[in-house]
Amino acid sequence: IQHAVTETKLPLREFYQEAAVKRGTNRKDFQTDACFAPLLIWVLSFWSTKRLVLALDVTNLGSRFHVLCVSALYGGVGIPVAWKILIGHQPDAWHPYWCGLLTQLSGAVGPDWQVVVLSDRGLESARLFREITARGWHPLMRVKQQCSKFRPNGWHGWYWMSAFARRPGAQFATAGVAYKSESLACTLLACWEEGYEEPWLLLTDLSAEAANPCWYAYRTWIEQGFKVVKRGGVNWQNTRMTHPTRAERQFLGVAVTTLWLVAIGAEIEHAAAIETIERLPADQEPRQTRPRRTRLFVKGAAAVLAALINRTPLPKGKLYPEVWPEPWHPPTLSEKEFLNGT
């Protein structure tokens, strides 16, 4: 990213502009998508595990822009690593853009990494599922309840996916085929937790014994990332940009800022959690960690501001491993038991 800035030899205020309108001679255009792989490599340089969770989602900037964003999830927030900005309220097929973003990122992650890609019901697509698995990554795609059917391996009939989690407390997971017209081989994870209005119906290429529907809960972190980008941090909603290509270049600064401050906030959180006394016996350890009351982004921003005020060196950041739920082991169910409502 730094190389791209120095090669164009432009002031920061002209960073977002096209070559034709920049001052001076020998100016160059700057392609934002050339930075996506280096940005993800930068994010992973802070990582200490070989597991990465990405989320795909869309956020809007009023009626002006649709922002198609791929974020790396960490510490309750999504860090943007690839994006495409489109003019709002104009009909356009989004699938090619998602494919392009995934292609830009695929070379940044080694084959020894486990990459889980989360997507909500608005992006449900057998084509997108196959695009993710073609890169050796693992989709966890939420599907609509009454729009698709599924046939478990060894069963004769096709059934609405919602029928596999009919009531609160229901759990089901098995390999089979989704989408009768497209024949997508996958695994269905269905669960309806007590206290919720509807079930989670998720498709993945992982086996039922190697996945966990709880992983999908991480998807909400990309929404927290959008809050950080807008009113919860950077205030990007105040931009006066109207040209999507210029906005994409400006968004690079937003993404780098998010990564920098989240990493600093993570280091501060980790340092505060270091024990000064011996650990409690295992049977006396607290069962749950204390929830975060302040976003890592906010902690990082406060630390940077304090360093500037006090004229001390800027703090450094690092990302630390977080709790990852173990694979799920739901009960098995035969077609006969299913039809009998067991």
N, C-alpha and C positions, 0 to 999 in steps of 0.2 A: 504494500500500500504506500509506504514511504517512497519506494522507488518510482511508483507511478506519479506521485506528486513532484518529485525532483526532476524526473525526466521531462515533464511538461513545462517546468520552469515558470510557474505561474504563482501570483500572490494567492493567499488563501481565499480572499474574497472573490476570486475568479475561478475557483475550483469547480463550481457547478456549471460553468458556461461552456459553449461550444467553441471550437478553435476559431471560427470566423469572427466572433465578437470579442475575442481576447485582445488585449493590448500587446504591442510588440510584434516581432516577426518569428517565424518558425514555431508557431504555437501548434499544439496537437490536441486532438480530441481524446477524451478520457472515457474508456468503457468501464462502467461500474462492475459488470459481470466478471471482468478479469480479476477482480479482487475477492470474489466469493470463496474460492478454494484457499487462497492465502489467509483469509479471515478465519475460516474454520480451522486451518492448521494452527493459527495463533491461539484460538480458543482451546484446542486440544493440547497445546503446549502447557497449559495450566492443569490438565487432567492428570490424575494419578491412577485411573483404572482404564480398562479397555472396553468400557460400556458407554454408549452415547445414546441419548434419547432426543430425537428431533420431532418437532410438531409442525404441521402444515395448517395454516389458517389465513383468513382474510380479514383485514381491518379497513375501515373507511375513514377518509378525511372529509367529513361532511358529505356533500354531493360532488366534491371535486375529484377525488381519487379513490380507486380501489387498490389496496396494497396487498399483493399476494406474497406471503412471507413464510420462510422456513427458519425456525428458531431452534437453537440448542438450548435444552432445558436444564437449569441448575438453580438450586437454592430458592425455589418459589418464583422464578422469573424466566422469561424466554429471552435469549440473547440472539438478535437477528444475525443470520449468517448468509442469507440469500433472499432476494426480493425482486418483484416486478411490479411497477406502478402503472396502472391503467387509468384512463379517463373515466370518471364516474358516469353511470347510467348510459353506457353505450354497449350494445350487444357485442359480445366477443366470446370465443371459446377459450376457456381457461386451461383446459387440459394440456395443450402444447407448452404453455408457460411453466406449468408445474414440472413437466418432463425436462424442460430446459434447465430449470433451477436444480433439479436432482442431478442432472448430468454434470453441471458445473461443480457440484460438491463431491461427486463420487470418487474423484481422484485424490481427494484430501484425506480419506480414511483408509487405513490399511486393511487387508483381508482378515487380520486377526482380531478385529474389533467386532463387537456385537452392537449393531445399530438397530434400534427400534423406532419406527416412524408412526406417529399418532396422527389421526385425522378424524374430524367430526362428520356427522351425517350429511352436511352440505357438500362434502367432497367424496361421498360414496361412489365408487366406480371400479368395475373389474379391470378396466384399462390401467387406472392409476395403481391398483394393487399389483398388477403384473410389472409395471414400470419400477416399482420399489423392489420387488423380489429379483428382478433382472440384475440389480446391482449388488445382490447378496445381502440386502437389508431385510428387515422383518416388519411388515406392516401390522398395525393394530388399528383397524378401520371400523369405526362405529357405523352401523347401518340403520336404516329406517325400519320401523316395526312391521308395517303392513304393506311393504312394497316389494319384498323379495322372498323367495322360497329357498329351502335348503333340504338336501337329502343326505343323511349320514351314510357312510360306507356300510354296505351290507343290508340297508333298508330298501324297501320297494317303493315307498311313496315319497312325494315331495310335500313339505309342510311349511307354512308361514314361519319365519324365524321367531316371531313373537310367541308362537306356541311352545317354544322350548323353555320359556320362563313365564308361566301363566300367572303366577301369584308371588307376592313377597316371600322371600325365603327360598325360592326356587334356584337351582344351580344345574348347569348342564354344559358339557364340553365334549366334542368329538370331531374327528376328521370326516370330511364328506365333500359334497359339491354344492356350491351356491350358484344362484342365477341360472335357472333352467335353460334359458336361451343362450347363455354364454359359457356354461360348464366351467366354472372356476373352482379348481381343486384347492381346498383350504381347510382350516379348522374353525369351527364356530364356538365361541365362548359366550355363554348366556348366563346372566345372574341378575337377580332382583333382590337387593338388600332391603331389610326391614326399614321402614321409615321414609322410603323414597317413592315417588309417584310413578315411576316407570323403570323397566329393566335396562341394563346395558346388553346390547347385542353386538359382538365384536368379531371380526374376521381377521385371521392371521395365518401365516404359513408355518408357524411353529406348531409342534405337536401339543396336544392338550396337557401333557405332563411337563412341558418345557415353558409354558406361558402362565400368565396370571392376569385376570381382568383388572386387578387393582392398579396395574401399570397405567391404565388409561386415565387414572386420576391426575397424572402428571400433565395431561393436556391443558388443564386450566392455567398452568403456569405461562403459557404463551399469551393468554388474555391479560395476566398480570404484567407481562412484558409490554403489551400494547399500552397499558396504563402508564408504565414508566416512560414510554416514548412520548406520550401525550401529557395529560394534566398531572400525572403522578411523578414527573421528573423533568424530562427535556422540554416539554411544552411545544412539541413539533406541530400541534394543531394551529399554532400562531403563524406558521410559515405563509408567505405570500406567493409561493411558487404556484404557477398554473401549468407549466410544461412538465409532463411526466418524466422525461429523460433528465431534466435538471433536478427534479425532485429526487430521482434515484441516486444522483451523485450526492445530494445533500443528506440523504438518508444514510449514506456510508458513515458520515460523521456521527450520526445518531447511534449507529450500531457500535462503532468503536468506543464511543463514550459509555454506552451501556456495559460493554465488556470490561472496560477499565475500572469503572466504579463498582460493579458487582464483584470483581476479583478482589479489590481492596476491601470491600465490605465483608467478603468471606474470610479474608485474613484477620480482620478485626474480630469477627465472631469466633473464629477458631482460637485466637489468642486469649479471648475472654473466658473460653471454656476450659482452658488448661487447669487441671486440678493442682491445688497447692497442698493437699493432704492425700493420704492413701485412699484408694478406692474402697467403697463399701463392699461387704460380702455379696456374692451373686444373688442370694435370696433377699437382699435388702436394697438392691439397685432399683431405681424408679422404672416403672414399666413403660412410660412414655416420655419422650423428650419434650421440653417446654417449647410451645409454638413461638415462631418469630413474631414479635410485635412491631418490628421495624424492618422494612425491606433492606436487603443488602445494598441496593443502589443508593438508598438514602444514607446508610452508614458510610459508604465509600465517599459520597459527595461531601458529607460533613467532615470527614478526615482530610480530604483535599483542601476544603475551605479553611480548616483550622491550620493546616500547614502553610497556606499562603498568608494568612493573617499573622502567624507567628514567625514567618520567614525561616521555616525549617524544611528539610528535604521532603519531597513528596513521598507519601507511603507507597509501598509495593504490595502487589496482590498475588493471591494463589487460590485455586479452587481445591476443595477437599472432598473425599468420597462421602456420599450420602447413603442413607438406608435404602436398600433395594428389596422389595418383597420377594420372597421365595416363590418358585413355581407352584401352581395351583394343582390340587388333586381332587377334582369333583367326583361324585359317584357316577358310575356307568348306568346306562338305561337301555333296555331293548325296545324294539319297535312295538312289541305287544304291550309292554308296561307303559310306554308312552301313550298308546291309543286308549289304554284303560285309565289314563289320568293319574298314574302312580307318581 
